[in-house]
Structure formats: C-alpha cells, structure tokens
Amino acid sequence: MVSKNQIKLITSLQQKKYRVVEQLFFAEGVKVIQELLQSDFELVHLYTTQQDFNEVLVSKKTIISESDLKKISALTSANSCLAIFKIPKQKNIEQKGLIIALDDIRDPGNLGTILRLCDWFGVEELVCSASTADLYSPKVVQATMGSISRVNVNYVDLNSFLETTELPIFGTFMDGKNIYKEELPKQGIIVMGNEANGISQSIERLVAKRLTIPRFGILKRTESLNVATATAIVLSEFRRLNSL
C-alpha cells in the first residue's frame, strides 16, 4: 500500500523544482533499478509488484499492487517497479581522454541516448551547459538504461569551462572539415550543439577544430542529423582512428 503522502512525493519528483528541493529522483524498470542498486547511488525506497529484489532490505522495500504502481508511475504503461534514489553531489571533472560537452541539448531522449553512447564508447565525462535537459528527469533516467550510473555528468558554465581547459576543443558544424579525412587525437573535448540551432555563437568562438559529417546522398537535401545520431558517428570515428 502506498500512502497519499508517498504518492504526492513521488509524483512531485516528475518536476525539476521538487527534485531540487528534495534532492531525490526516481527510476522505473528492473534493468535500470538493478544498475543503480549496483552503483554508488543511495536507495531511499523501492516499490515493486513482484517478490523480487531480494538484496534490498525489507525496511526499504514495499510490495504494492499494479493499480498503486500506476498512480506513481511516469510511464504510459507502468513497469513492475519504481525506486527512489538520492541525487548525489557532483564529482570533479577529470580532464583527460575524450569528453563530450553538450551546449543546450533540450530533448530528454537525446540526453539519455548520448549518455548511453558515452558509456558504450568509454567516455567517462559528460559536461552539460546549465540549459541542457535535467539528468534526473524520469525520461532521461529511463533513456539511459542504467548508463547514468557509469558516466560522470556535470552541469557547468560551459563558456568558462571551455575557456580554461587545456584540451583541444572540437565542434560539429555544417561547414566543418570532413571528419573521415582528419587526424583525431585520443584526448579532447567534443562539443555537440542544440537540436535546432547547433552550437551557440559564444561557444563556437572557443572551438579550435570544426568538423562535419559529410552527406553521401545524391540530392544532399537533408538539413541535419539528430544530435544523438551525430554523437554516435563522431565518437565512433574518434575511437576507430585511435584503435588501429
């Protein structure tokens, strides 16, 4: 059984302002929750419709009905479980290897997918501008499929961060140099821009090397790639050249 106060708290966490006040977020689904339980994230409470998660203390687990789960779920079709976790403090950014920097990425699905890509390609640091989508929104957490527990994410003043770094800064532009013909280093910061407007002018001036993913279609009328798709291609090329 879920009390009215618990329902009110959990549903409020769908909004950023309440996540900030409470310093809590929630995750849904067995895979995502298991990934978080195996990480440094601190579990507050788990609600499940199944007799599972035997590793969780009885005091931190409540067996609930499917109808109660629907009341607290952010999904159109509720999963079998929902868990509340504490939002951890930001860790320091280690400026080594490849770093992805996001300039005003607004779509939660794109942010979650990019975080999964960082996990896949061994990028340990993801740096976000203050206007980028909130890491702990239910849609982002769901889209990461557990990768949120393995990539260090920081929200920073992106201009200040890029102005002070000693790493080379790369950016993706329509008029950049063909990424397939460039020598790409093992270390550097790759800036990915807003879904509609690309990299902002204030950030663009800090980019040392402009790259583009060439179009191969005959008509070449496609205006742009989805930012998550572009991130996948760019990371794949950086890794390919440095694994030969």
C-alpha positions in Angstrom: 0.0 0.0 0.0 1.2 3.5 -0.9 0.1 6.3 1.3 -1.3 9.6 -0.1 1.8 11.4 1.1 4.1 8.9 -0.6 2.1 9.3 -3.8 2.3 13.1 -3.6 6.1 13.0 -3.0 6.8 10.6 -5.8 4.6 12.3 -8.4 6.1 15.7 -7.5 9.5 14.3 -8.5 8.4 14.4 -12.1 9.1 18.2 -11.8 12.7 19.5 -11.6 11.9 22.1 -8.9 10.8 19.4 -6.5 13.7 17.1 -7.4 16.0 20.0 -6.5 14.2 20.7 -3.2 14.0 17.1 -2.1 17.4 16.0 -3.7 15.6 12.9 -4.9 14.8 11.2 -8.2 13.1 8.0 -9.3 13.8 5.2 -11.7 11.4 2.6 -13.2 12.0 -0.8 -14.6 14.0 -3.8 -13.4 17.1 -3.2 -15.6 17.6 0.5 -14.7 16.9 -0.1 -11.0 19.3 -3.1 -10.8 22.0 -1.0 -12.4 21.5 1.8 -9.9 21.4 -0.6 -7.0 24.8 -1.9 -8.1 26.3 1.6 -8.2 27.1 4.3 -5.7 23.5 5.7 -5.9 21.8 5.6 -2.5 18.4 3.9 -2.5 15.7 5.6 -0.5 12.8 3.2 -1.2 11.7 0.6 -3.7 8.1 -0.2 -4.7 7.5 -3.4 -6.6 4.6 -5.6 -7.7 6.8 -8.7 -7.6 8.6 -10.7 -4.9 12.0 -9.7 -6.3 15.0 -7.6 -5.4 15.9 -9.9 -2.5 19.1 -7.9 -2.0 17.1 -4.9 -0.8 16.5 -4.5 2.9 12.9 -5.2 3.9 12.7 -1.8 5.5 13.4 -0.2 2.2 11.0 -2.2 0.1 7.2 -2.2 -0.3 5.2 -4.7 -2.3 2.4 -2.8 -4.0 -0.5 -3.5 -6.4 -0.4 -2.7 -10.1 -3.1 -0.1 -9.5 -0.9 1.7 -6.9 2.1 1.5 -9.2 0.1 3.2 -12.0 -0.6 6.1 -9.5 3.1 6.8 -9.0 4.5 5.9 -12.5 5.6 8.4 -15.1 5.2 5.9 -17.8 2.2 5.4 -20.1 2.3 1.7 -19.3 3.7 1.2 -15.8 6.5 -1.2 -15.3 6.7 -3.7 -12.4 8.8 -1.5 -10.1 9.8 2.1 -9.2 12.7 3.1 -6.9 13.5 6.5 -5.3 17.2 7.4 -5.0 19.1 10.3 -3.6 20.7 12.8 -6.1 24.4 12.6 -5.5 26.7 15.6 -5.3 28.6 16.4 -8.4 32.1 14.9 -8.7 35.1 16.8 -10.1 35.6 16.7 -13.8 38.7 14.7 -14.8 40.1 16.4 -17.9 41.6 13.5 -19.7 40.7 11.3 -22.6 37.6 12.2 -24.6 34.9 14.5 -23.0 31.5 15.2 -24.5 30.2 18.7 -23.9 26.5 19.5 -24.5 25.5 23.0 -25.5 21.8 23.4 -24.7 20.6 19.9 -25.5 16.9 20.2 -24.6 15.4 16.8 -25.5 15.4 14.3 -22.6 15.6 11.4 -25.0 18.7 12.8 -26.7 20.4 13.4 -23.4 19.7 9.9 -22.3 20.9 8.4 -25.5 24.1 10.5 -25.6 24.8 9.3 -22.0 24.4 5.7 -23.2 26.8 6.4 -26.1 29.4 7.8 -23.7 29.1 4.6 -21.7 29.4 2.5 -24.9 32.4 4.3 -26.2 34.2 4.6 -22.9 33.7 8.3 -22.4 33.8 8.9 -18.7 32.9 12.6 -18.5 29.8 14.3 -19.9 29.7 18.1 -19.4 26.4 19.9 -19.8 25.5 23.6 -20.1 23.1 24.9 -17.4 20.3 25.0 -20.0 20.7 21.3 -21.0 17.9 18.9 -20.0 17.9 17.7 -16.4 19.8 14.5 -15.9 17.3 13.3 -13.3 14.1 13.8 -15.1 12.2 10.5 -15.5 12.5 10.5 -19.3 16.3 11.0 -19.2 16.8 8.3 -16.5 14.7 5.9 -18.5 16.6 6.6 -21.7 20.0 6.0 -20.1 19.0 2.4 -19.4 21.4 2.3 -16.4 24.3 4.1 -18.0 23.6 7.0 -15.7 25.5 5.0 -13.0 28.7 4.8 -15.1 29.3 8.2 -16.6 30.2 11.3 -14.6 27.8 14.1 -15.5 28.4 17.8 -14.6 26.4 20.9 -15.2 28.7 23.9 -15.6 29.1 27.3 -17.1 30.2 25.9 -20.4 31.9 29.0 -21.6 34.1 29.3 -18.5 34.9 25.5 -18.6 36.0 25.7 -22.3 37.9 28.9 -21.8 40.1 27.3 -19.0 40.7 23.8 -20.4 44.0 22.8 -21.9 42.4 20.1 -24.0 41.8 20.7 -27.8 38.2 21.6 -28.5 36.2 20.1 -31.4 32.8 21.0 -32.6 30.4 19.8 -35.3 29.3 22.2 -38.0 27.8 22.0 -41.5 30.8 23.8 -42.9 33.5 21.9 -40.9 36.2 19.7 -42.2 35.3 16.1 -43.3 35.6 14.0 -40.1 36.6 11.0 -42.2 39.7 12.8 -43.6 41.0 14.3 -40.3 43.5 13.1 -37.8 41.7 12.8 -34.5 43.5 12.7 -31.1 42.9 10.4 -28.2 42.2 13.4 -25.9 39.9 16.3 -26.5 36.5 17.9 -25.8 33.8 17.3 -28.4 31.0 19.9 -28.3 27.5 18.9 -29.6 25.0 21.7 -30.1 21.3 22.4 -29.7 18.9 20.3 -31.7 17.5 23.3 -33.7 20.3 25.9 -33.6 23.5 23.9 -33.3 26.5 25.3 -31.3 25.8 28.8 -29.9 28.0 31.7 -31.1 29.6 32.2 -27.7 30.8 28.6 -27.7 31.6 28.5 -31.4 34.4 31.0 -30.9 36.1 28.6 -28.5 36.1 25.7 -30.9 39.6 25.1 -32.3 38.7 22.5 -34.9 35.4 22.4 -36.8 34.3 19.0 -38.1 31.4 17.9 -40.2 29.8 14.6 -41.1 29.5 14.6 -44.9 26.3 13.8 -46.7 26.5 11.0 -49.2 23.0 11.1 -50.6 22.7 12.1 -54.3 20.5 15.1 -53.7 22.1 16.2 -50.4 18.9 17.9 -49.2 18.9 16.6 -45.6 19.4 19.6 -43.4 20.9 18.0 -40.4 21.3 14.8 -38.3 19.7 14.1 -35.0 22.2 15.2 -32.3 22.4 11.8 -30.7 23.0 10.1 -34.1 25.7 12.7 -34.8 27.3 12.0 -31.5 27.4 8.3 -32.2 29.1 8.8 -35.6 31.7 11.3 -34.1 32.6 9.1 -31.2 32.8 6.0 -33.4 35.3 7.8 -35.7 37.4 9.1 -32.8 37.6 5.6 -31.3 38.2 3.9 -34.7 41.2 6.0 -35.6 42.8 5.6 -32.2 42.3 1.8 -32.0 44.1 0.9 -35.3 
